[in-house]
C-alpha cells in the first residue's frame, strides 16, 4: 500500500541516517554529504512530507525581503531535518526567454534582469544560510537565454547572445556567493 506522508518522510530520514552510520564505519570514517533540488512543487525529490516553497518567480513578484528570507529559512530547515546538507540552488539565471516558451526556466527564475535576480536571490540565500544548509547556485550564467530544453538528448543547448549580456548575467553569481 501507499505510505502515509509521515511514514514516507520517516523512511527518507531513516535511509539518510543509515547511510551516515555506514559511512562513519567505513575505512575513511567521514560523513556523506547529501544534496537535493528543492525549487518548488515540480523540482524536488520529495513527493510528500515536506512543504515545497513557492516558485522563484512567485517569490520575486512579492519584492518582500522578509518573505524571501523566511522562505529560504523554511527550505533550509526542512531539508536539514530530512538529512540533506546542500541545496542545489537557488536558480540565479536571468529569465530571458520569449513569453510562452515551454522549454525554458518557466517560473524557476527570480527576475528578468541581473540586478533583480541578485537582490531577490540574496534574500532567499540569507534564509538558507541561517538554517545552516549549504548551497550550490545554478545554472551556468546565460542558461536563462537558452530556448531548447537542456535535458533533451536531441540537441545540446547553445547560447547565441551577446557577450556583454552574458557578463551581466554573472552578477547574481558574484553577489550571492552560494
PESULQUI-V712524 format. One record per helix or strand of 3 or more residues. SS is the DSSP state (2 for helix, 1 for strand). FROM is the first residue (numbers start at 0). TO is the last residue. If there is no record, write none. Layout:
ss=SS from=FROM to=TO
ss=SS from=FROM to=TO
This chain:
ss=2 from=4 to=24
ss=2 from=55 to=61
ss=2 from=64 to=80
ss=2 from=113 to=130
ss=2 from=142 to=144
ss=2 from=162 to=167
ss=2 from=170 to=175
